[in-house]
Amino acid sequence: MMNVLYVSHLTDLSRGGQRSLLTLVEHLDRSRIQPYLLVAGEGELADRFRQLGAEVLVLPFPSLGVKRLKAVLGTLKQIRAILRDRRIDIVHSDNERATLYCGLAARKLNTAVLWHVRVAGAHHLDRMVVAVCDRLIGISEGVFRRFPFALKQQRLRKVFNGVDLTVFRPAENRAELRRQLGLPENRLIAAYVGQINARKGVLDLLAAWQGVVQNVSGEPPLLLIIGRRQSGGDWEPELDRMLETDLLKPHVREVPQQANIQDWFAAVDMTILPSHNGVEGMGRVIFEAMACGAVALGSDTLGVNEAITPESGILFEEKSPSSIAAAVSDLIKRPDEMARLRRGGMERAKTVFDVKVHAQKIQQVYDEFASQH
Protein backbone atom coordinates (compact mmCIF):
# COMPACT_ATOMS: atom_id res chain seq x y z
CA MET A 1 0.00 0.00 0.00
CA MET A 2 1.34 3.43 -1.00
CA ASN A 3 0.33 6.54 0.92
CA VAL A 4 -0.08 9.39 -1.57
CA LEU A 5 -0.61 13.00 -0.49
CA TYR A 6 -2.46 15.02 -3.14
CA VAL A 7 -1.89 18.75 -2.84
CA SER A 8 -4.12 21.58 -4.08
CA HIS A 9 -3.91 25.33 -3.56
CA LEU A 10 -7.51 25.71 -4.80
CA THR A 11 -10.52 24.59 -2.80
CA ASP A 12 -13.32 24.16 -5.34
CA LEU A 13 -13.88 22.26 -8.58
CA SER A 14 -14.32 25.26 -10.85
CA ARG A 15 -11.08 24.64 -12.75
CA GLY A 16 -9.93 21.72 -14.83
CA GLY A 17 -6.90 20.89 -12.68
CA GLN A 18 -8.97 20.15 -9.59
CA ARG A 19 -11.57 18.22 -11.59
CA SER A 20 -8.74 16.18 -13.10
CA LEU A 21 -7.25 15.50 -9.67
CA LEU A 22 -10.55 14.31 -8.23
CA THR A 23 -11.35 12.15 -11.27
CA LEU A 24 -7.91 10.53 -11.03
CA VAL A 25 -8.29 9.61 -7.36
CA GLU A 26 -11.77 8.23 -8.01
CA HIS A 27 -10.31 5.75 -10.50
CA LEU A 28 -7.11 4.64 -8.77
CA ASP A 29 -6.70 1.12 -7.44
CA ARG A 30 -7.62 1.68 -3.81
CA SER A 31 -6.24 -1.71 -2.84
CA ARG A 32 -2.81 -0.22 -3.63
CA ILE A 33 -3.22 3.54 -3.09
CA GLN A 34 -4.28 5.29 0.11
CA PRO A 35 -5.02 8.94 -0.75
CA TYR A 36 -4.65 11.96 1.52
CA LEU A 37 -5.43 15.56 0.60
CA LEU A 38 -3.52 18.66 1.64
CA VAL A 39 -5.56 21.68 0.59
CA ALA A 40 -5.37 25.41 1.23
CA GLY A 41 -8.90 25.62 2.67
CA GLU A 42 -12.23 23.92 3.15
CA GLY A 43 -14.50 23.61 0.16
CA GLU A 44 -15.98 21.28 -2.44
CA LEU A 45 -12.68 19.53 -3.14
CA ALA A 46 -12.16 18.66 0.53
CA ASP A 47 -15.75 17.43 0.83
CA ARG A 48 -15.41 15.14 -2.19
CA PHE A 49 -12.12 13.68 -0.92
CA ARG A 50 -13.74 12.90 2.42
CA GLN A 51 -16.51 11.09 0.57
CA LEU A 52 -13.78 8.91 -0.95
CA GLY A 53 -12.55 8.02 2.54
CA ALA A 54 -9.44 10.18 2.38
CA GLU A 55 -8.08 12.15 5.30
CA VAL A 56 -8.11 15.88 4.52
CA LEU A 57 -5.56 18.27 5.98
CA VAL A 58 -6.14 22.02 5.62
CA LEU A 59 -3.12 24.28 5.46
CA PRO A 60 -2.69 27.56 3.52
CA PHE A 61 0.45 28.10 1.44
CA PRO A 62 1.61 31.65 2.28
CA SER A 63 3.32 33.71 -0.37
CA LEU A 64 7.10 33.49 -0.35
CA GLY A 65 9.40 36.30 0.72
CA VAL A 66 11.73 37.54 3.43
CA LYS A 67 8.97 39.52 5.12
CA ARG A 68 6.95 36.33 5.52
CA LEU A 69 9.83 34.15 6.62
CA LYS A 70 8.22 33.17 9.91
CA ALA A 71 5.00 32.02 8.18
CA VAL A 72 6.99 30.19 5.51
CA LEU A 73 9.11 28.29 8.05
CA GLY A 74 6.03 27.44 10.07
CA THR A 75 4.30 26.02 7.03
CA LEU A 76 7.34 23.94 6.09
CA LYS A 77 7.45 22.53 9.61
CA GLN A 78 3.77 21.56 9.49
CA ILE A 79 4.09 19.91 6.07
CA ARG A 80 7.16 17.98 7.19
CA ALA A 81 5.22 16.68 10.21
CA ILE A 82 2.37 15.57 7.93
CA LEU A 83 4.77 13.69 5.65
CA ARG A 84 6.56 12.04 8.55
CA ASP A 85 3.59 11.18 10.79
CA ARG A 86 1.46 9.73 8.01
CA ARG A 87 4.39 8.01 6.34
CA ILE A 88 3.67 9.60 2.99
CA ASP A 89 5.41 7.76 0.16
CA ILE A 90 4.55 10.18 -2.65
CA VAL A 91 3.53 13.83 -2.80
CA HIS A 92 1.46 14.57 -5.90
CA SER A 93 1.04 18.32 -6.45
CA ASP A 94 0.12 20.49 -9.43
CA ASN A 95 0.86 24.05 -8.30
CA GLU A 96 4.23 25.78 -8.28
CA ARG A 97 4.20 27.29 -4.79
CA ALA A 98 2.57 24.28 -3.11
CA THR A 99 4.99 21.90 -4.83
CA LEU A 100 7.96 24.00 -3.74
CA TYR A 101 6.77 23.90 -0.14
CA CYS A 102 6.34 20.12 -0.27
CA GLY A 103 9.65 19.55 -2.01
CA LEU A 104 11.55 21.53 0.62
CA ALA A 105 9.65 19.85 3.46
CA ALA A 106 10.38 16.37 2.06
CA ARG A 107 14.17 16.79 2.05
CA LYS A 108 15.94 13.87 3.75
CA LEU A 109 12.64 12.03 4.17
CA ASN A 110 11.82 8.85 2.27
CA THR A 111 9.14 10.73 0.33
CA ALA A 112 9.13 11.24 -3.44
CA VAL A 113 7.77 14.51 -4.83
CA LEU A 114 5.86 14.51 -8.11
CA TRP A 115 4.86 17.73 -9.88
CA HIS A 116 1.88 17.30 -12.21
CA VAL A 117 2.28 20.19 -14.67
CA ARG A 118 -0.95 21.23 -16.40
CA VAL A 119 -0.13 24.64 -17.90
CA ALA A 120 2.28 25.46 -20.73
CA GLY A 121 3.05 29.02 -19.59
CA ALA A 122 6.26 29.54 -17.62
CA HIS A 123 6.29 30.60 -13.95
CA HIS A 124 9.00 32.49 -12.06
CA LEU A 125 9.34 29.58 -9.60
CA ASP A 126 9.93 26.93 -12.29
CA ARG A 127 13.65 26.38 -11.76
CA MET A 128 13.33 26.13 -7.98
CA VAL A 129 10.38 23.75 -8.18
CA VAL A 130 12.13 21.47 -10.67
CA ALA A 131 15.14 21.36 -8.35
CA VAL A 132 13.11 19.88 -5.47
CA CYS A 133 11.08 17.38 -7.51
CA ASP A 134 11.83 13.74 -8.24
CA ARG A 135 9.61 13.58 -11.32
CA LEU A 136 7.50 15.81 -13.56
CA ILE A 137 4.32 14.63 -15.24
CA GLY A 138 3.27 16.85 -18.14
CA ILE A 139 -0.16 16.63 -19.72
CA SER A 140 1.24 17.42 -23.18
CA GLU A 141 4.45 17.90 -25.11
CA GLY A 142 3.64 21.59 -25.08
CA VAL A 143 3.97 21.59 -21.29
CA PHE A 144 7.50 20.16 -21.50
CA ARG A 145 8.62 23.06 -23.71
CA ARG A 146 8.23 25.13 -20.57
CA PHE A 147 11.31 23.41 -19.11
CA PRO A 148 14.15 23.43 -21.67
CA PHE A 149 16.61 23.65 -18.78
CA ALA A 150 15.22 20.45 -17.22
CA LEU A 151 15.11 18.08 -20.15
CA LYS A 152 18.56 16.60 -19.50
CA GLN A 153 18.54 16.38 -15.71
CA GLN A 154 14.89 15.69 -14.92
CA ARG A 155 12.91 12.53 -15.63
CA LEU A 156 9.72 13.54 -17.43
CA ARG A 157 6.55 11.59 -18.16
CA LYS A 158 3.78 12.63 -20.54
CA VAL A 159 0.33 11.52 -19.43
CA PHE A 160 -2.76 12.99 -21.09
CA ASN A 161 -5.57 14.00 -18.76
CA GLY A 162 -8.54 11.67 -18.50
CA VAL A 163 -12.30 12.05 -18.70
CA ASP A 164 -14.88 9.82 -17.01
CA LEU A 165 -16.84 8.42 -19.94
CA THR A 166 -19.66 7.28 -17.66
CA VAL A 167 -20.32 10.95 -16.83
CA PHE A 168 -19.29 12.72 -20.04
CA ARG A 169 -21.29 11.02 -22.78
CA PRO A 170 -23.80 11.92 -25.51
CA ALA A 171 -27.37 12.67 -24.50
CA GLU A 172 -29.94 9.93 -24.98
CA ASN A 173 -32.52 12.58 -25.88
CA ARG A 174 -30.86 15.87 -26.80
CA ALA A 175 -34.13 17.68 -27.53
CA GLU A 176 -35.41 16.91 -24.03
CA LEU A 177 -32.07 17.87 -22.51
CA ARG A 178 -32.19 21.22 -24.28
CA ARG A 179 -35.68 21.84 -22.94
CA GLN A 180 -34.47 21.12 -19.42
CA LEU A 181 -31.59 23.58 -19.84
CA GLY A 182 -33.79 26.27 -21.36
CA LEU A 183 -32.10 26.08 -24.75
CA PRO A 184 -33.77 26.24 -28.18
CA GLU A 185 -34.41 22.74 -29.50
CA ASN A 186 -33.68 23.22 -33.19
CA ARG A 187 -31.09 25.97 -33.27
CA LEU A 188 -27.37 25.35 -33.86
CA ILE A 189 -25.57 26.04 -30.56
CA ALA A 190 -21.88 26.59 -29.80
CA ALA A 191 -20.33 27.00 -26.35
CA TYR A 192 -17.24 28.41 -24.72
CA VAL A 193 -16.63 26.81 -21.31
CA GLY A 194 -14.03 28.01 -18.82
CA GLN A 195 -12.71 30.99 -16.92
CA ILE A 196 -13.81 34.22 -18.59
CA ASN A 197 -10.88 36.55 -19.20
CA ALA A 198 -8.90 38.08 -22.04
CA ARG A 199 -6.12 35.45 -22.15
CA LYS A 200 -8.74 32.77 -22.66
CA GLY A 201 -9.60 34.51 -25.92
CA VAL A 202 -13.20 35.36 -25.08
CA LEU A 203 -12.96 38.80 -26.70
CA ASP A 204 -11.54 37.17 -29.84
CA LEU A 205 -14.49 34.78 -29.85
CA LEU A 206 -17.08 37.56 -29.53
CA ALA A 207 -15.41 39.51 -32.33
CA ALA A 208 -15.52 36.35 -34.43
CA TRP A 209 -19.21 35.84 -33.66
CA GLN A 210 -19.99 39.20 -35.20
CA GLY A 211 -18.64 37.81 -38.46
CA VAL A 212 -20.54 34.53 -38.07
CA VAL A 213 -23.84 36.34 -37.43
CA GLN A 214 -23.36 38.64 -40.44
CA ASN A 215 -22.29 35.98 -42.91
CA VAL A 216 -24.34 32.89 -42.11
CA SER A 217 -27.45 32.23 -44.17
CA GLY A 218 -30.58 31.56 -42.17
CA GLU A 219 -30.81 31.83 -38.39
CA PRO A 220 -27.42 32.52 -36.79
CA PRO A 221 -26.15 29.99 -34.24
CA LEU A 222 -26.43 30.73 -30.54
CA LEU A 223 -23.17 31.15 -28.61
CA LEU A 224 -23.07 30.29 -24.92
CA ILE A 225 -20.31 31.78 -22.74
CA ILE A 226 -20.31 29.45 -19.73
CA GLY A 227 -18.09 30.13 -16.75
CA ARG A 228 -16.97 32.51 -14.04
CA ARG A 229 -15.53 35.92 -14.79
CA GLN A 230 -12.11 36.85 -13.46
CA SER A 231 -13.32 40.35 -12.69
CA GLY A 232 -11.21 43.46 -12.49
CA GLY A 233 -9.32 43.38 -15.78
CA ASP A 234 -9.37 46.23 -18.27
CA TRP A 235 -10.92 43.78 -20.75
CA GLU A 236 -14.21 43.48 -18.86
CA PRO A 237 -15.84 46.77 -20.00
CA GLU A 238 -15.14 45.73 -23.60
CA LEU A 239 -16.74 42.34 -22.92
CA ASP A 240 -19.88 44.00 -21.53
CA ARG A 241 -20.01 46.42 -24.43
CA MET A 242 -19.82 43.65 -27.01
CA LEU A 243 -22.46 41.57 -25.26
CA GLU A 244 -24.89 44.51 -25.37
CA THR A 245 -24.50 45.34 -29.06
CA ASP A 246 -27.58 44.93 -31.23
CA LEU A 247 -25.67 42.52 -33.43
CA LEU A 248 -24.63 40.09 -30.68
CA LYS A 249 -27.28 40.42 -27.98
CA PRO A 250 -29.82 38.08 -29.64
CA HIS A 251 -27.16 35.48 -30.44
CA VAL A 252 -24.89 35.33 -27.36
CA ARG A 253 -25.86 34.24 -23.88
CA GLU A 254 -23.61 34.43 -20.80
CA VAL A 255 -24.27 31.53 -18.42
CA PRO A 256 -22.88 31.18 -14.88
CA GLN A 257 -20.51 28.33 -14.08
CA GLN A 258 -22.39 25.03 -14.12
CA ALA A 259 -21.86 22.01 -11.85
CA ASN A 260 -23.51 19.72 -14.42
CA ILE A 261 -21.31 20.90 -17.28
CA GLN A 262 -21.53 17.48 -18.93
CA ASP A 263 -25.19 18.19 -19.73
CA TRP A 264 -24.30 21.44 -21.48
CA PHE A 265 -21.60 19.72 -23.54
CA ALA A 266 -24.10 17.05 -24.57
CA ALA A 267 -26.68 19.70 -25.51
CA VAL A 268 -24.53 21.84 -27.84
CA ASP A 269 -23.26 21.18 -31.35
CA MET A 270 -19.73 22.53 -30.94
CA THR A 271 -17.34 23.76 -28.27
CA ILE A 272 -14.81 26.52 -28.97
CA LEU A 273 -11.60 27.10 -26.99
CA PRO A 274 -9.86 30.28 -28.26
CA SER A 275 -7.16 30.46 -25.55
CA HIS A 276 -3.87 32.25 -26.18
CA ASN A 277 -0.57 30.36 -26.19
CA GLY A 278 0.66 29.29 -22.75
CA VAL A 279 -2.75 29.50 -21.07
CA GLU A 280 -3.66 25.84 -21.51
CA GLY A 281 -1.66 22.71 -20.93
CA MET A 282 -4.04 20.94 -23.27
CA GLY A 283 -7.55 22.17 -22.55
CA ARG A 284 -9.62 19.68 -20.57
CA VAL A 285 -12.88 21.04 -21.97
CA ILE A 286 -11.83 19.83 -25.42
CA PHE A 287 -12.01 16.13 -24.67
CA GLU A 288 -14.89 16.52 -22.23
CA ALA A 289 -16.82 18.02 -25.15
CA MET A 290 -15.63 15.30 -27.53
CA ALA A 291 -16.86 12.61 -25.15
CA CYS A 292 -20.31 14.24 -25.13
CA GLY A 293 -20.55 14.47 -28.90
CA ALA A 294 -19.78 18.17 -29.39
CA VAL A 295 -17.35 19.06 -32.16
CA ALA A 296 -14.21 20.64 -30.68
CA LEU A 297 -12.62 23.76 -32.17
CA GLY A 298 -9.52 25.28 -30.60
CA SER A 299 -6.66 27.70 -31.17
CA ASP A 300 -3.54 26.20 -32.73
CA THR A 301 -1.45 26.58 -29.56
CA LEU A 302 0.81 24.34 -27.48
CA GLY A 303 -1.13 21.47 -25.95
CA VAL A 304 -4.41 22.28 -27.65
CA ASN A 305 -2.95 21.18 -30.98
CA GLU A 306 -2.17 17.80 -29.40
CA ALA A 307 -5.74 17.32 -28.19
CA ILE A 308 -7.38 18.08 -31.54
CA THR A 309 -6.54 16.08 -34.65
CA PRO A 310 -7.93 16.49 -38.18
CA GLU A 311 -10.13 13.47 -37.48
CA SER A 312 -11.61 14.87 -34.28
CA GLY A 313 -11.91 18.66 -34.55
CA ILE A 314 -10.68 21.93 -36.03
CA LEU A 315 -7.73 24.16 -35.18
CA PHE A 316 -7.80 27.88 -35.98
CA GLU A 317 -5.20 30.63 -35.81
CA GLU A 318 -4.48 32.04 -32.36
CA LYS A 319 -5.80 35.56 -31.58
CA SER A 320 -7.58 35.66 -34.94
CA PRO A 321 -11.32 36.41 -34.91
CA SER A 322 -11.41 36.03 -38.68
CA SER A 323 -9.91 32.53 -38.44
CA ILE A 324 -12.44 31.53 -35.78
CA ALA A 325 -15.32 32.93 -37.83
CA ALA A 326 -14.14 31.12 -40.95
CA ALA A 327 -13.85 27.78 -39.12
CA VAL A 328 -17.31 28.07 -37.59
CA SER A 329 -18.98 29.34 -40.77
CA ASP A 330 -17.42 26.58 -42.87
CA LEU A 331 -18.56 23.93 -40.40
CA ILE A 332 -22.12 25.26 -40.42
CA LYS A 333 -22.22 24.89 -44.20
CA ARG A 334 -20.97 21.28 -44.07
CA PRO A 335 -23.26 19.13 -41.90
CA ASP A 336 -21.61 15.94 -43.16
CA GLU A 337 -18.23 17.23 -41.95
CA MET A 338 -19.73 18.14 -38.61
CA ALA A 339 -21.10 14.62 -38.26
CA ARG A 340 -17.71 13.12 -39.21
CA LEU A 341 -15.86 15.21 -36.63
CA ARG A 342 -18.46 14.39 -34.01
CA ARG A 343 -17.86 10.67 -34.53
CA GLY A 344 -14.09 11.17 -34.62
CA GLY A 345 -14.12 13.19 -31.41
CA MET A 346 -16.11 10.58 -29.51
CA GLU A 347 -13.73 7.87 -30.71
CA ARG A 348 -10.68 9.92 -29.68
CA ALA A 349 -12.14 10.53 -26.23
CA LYS A 350 -12.73 6.81 -25.86
CA THR A 351 -9.33 5.59 -27.05
CA VAL A 352 -7.00 8.39 -25.85
CA PHE A 353 -8.63 10.29 -22.99
CA ASP A 354 -10.47 7.62 -20.99
CA VAL A 355 -9.73 8.26 -17.30
CA LYS A 356 -9.11 4.54 -16.77
CA VAL A 357 -6.12 4.76 -19.10
CA HIS A 358 -5.01 7.96 -17.36
CA ALA A 359 -5.17 6.36 -13.91
CA GLN A 360 -3.21 3.31 -15.06
CA LYS A 361 -0.41 5.49 -16.42
CA ILE A 362 -0.23 7.54 -13.22
CA GLN A 363 -0.02 4.36 -11.18
CA GLN A 364 2.86 3.23 -13.37
CA VAL A 365 4.71 6.40 -12.35
CA TYR A 366 3.94 5.63 -8.71
CA ASP A 367 5.30 2.13 -9.18
CA GLU A 368 8.55 3.58 -10.54
CA PHE A 369 8.88 5.57 -7.33
CA ALA A 370 8.12 2.52 -5.20
CA SER A 371 10.83 0.48 -6.94
CA GLN A 372 13.40 3.20 -6.24
CA HIS A 373 12.65 3.76 -2.55
Steps between C-alpha positions, in 0.01 A plus 500: 500500500634843400399811692459785251447861608315702235557873530277783376521875552140538376199388700220457246444310176456800273824438310615208292803417715293426809240307300783296349649432843170381644420284196844338524462408867152362435646252251820389673541148633408556863638161597843649421459876554394675820426865414537802727422860408691810604296802395519873564147521644167330548273469201352267240830325430552413867141377530534271198829354627338422834223319315773282348623411849811716484636697792497873422755739646442875464802726484543828306814554292616855584671706235878478502730781607733624771224698669298181540788282610339402829178385327699317233712310754192415702327358196804292406511359852132403488532335158807307612306370802215389272740312272679335790203414724287355222793328333428659165674316217414742219398865485293574190458875445408717202574856613837673502497651849337199668742262328797710609381490860457122487831443326690698763310332784573152360879542499677208670170316542418182310232688306499551123364827361309500172400822323202457267540789254177604327582841350741582217577856614821552697503606867771689689534209746559235231872445553468475878205262480675272251801489732297352788297250296575136427278484192289723276182382332395722210157478342640579154821548307419869503533500879853357479612790279461707814808328646784502244746522789361180656489263207845352565498478879135431579302184429181601320183305427223604262155389611191647334219601733203267526124538480242277669304360207218386728434867583603677179300330226249590227143575601243226452242765410666829408173681427372423850834596652488835323151562634621428852788746458280769348669481161333516157436150368573548131759775492872438441680569830869555576655541845809641663561340841760620749632798690390823333793733439698653216778237489238232449414674174140585584524844338642337186205261499241778532667695220489184290131449577422836346635361174310172539170681564548730199607234253295191580189434294187433700477527878839569660627247755472574870826542693510414869776649718500267801722568798612738771644841425842593633379850577711811520689492171495785251345255252171470689337829386570396140340161568186666639487742210519223242236292675257794489539583131192459283691259280604257775235533770246266334766240420727485808403391848725519808434210738639465854737215580312170496553198727335271243720618214478158335134571420589825325770328294250233397242765406715714267627434149853635541739623767753776430821558698674818373770518771829679437830311499623393844159521668409134456700187558262323266149623572293251698174636360605379155482130575212539744307650208619228262377231738155663502476523123577870451743589223814658648659812351810652657786742443812350344709538817726276708306213653172581330646390167578162658143452621336576165584300189361541147280198570352640820470879473623827352795723585493872420760775517572641845368852578322510164126575503491462123650150524247400766212640295618319188529166683154529653333627182656224290386235747144633498490463122625139513271285717665181374838629621350591834363148535839350405685709758240418762560128448877550491497702821301239690738229380805705603354561845441128537840378381733780620337690786316233700574564869562128553799522267611820674484340845696195385780718364518705820521182704788387281685817602423423864636150453825645364533699821424195713771296326757772570425556869 
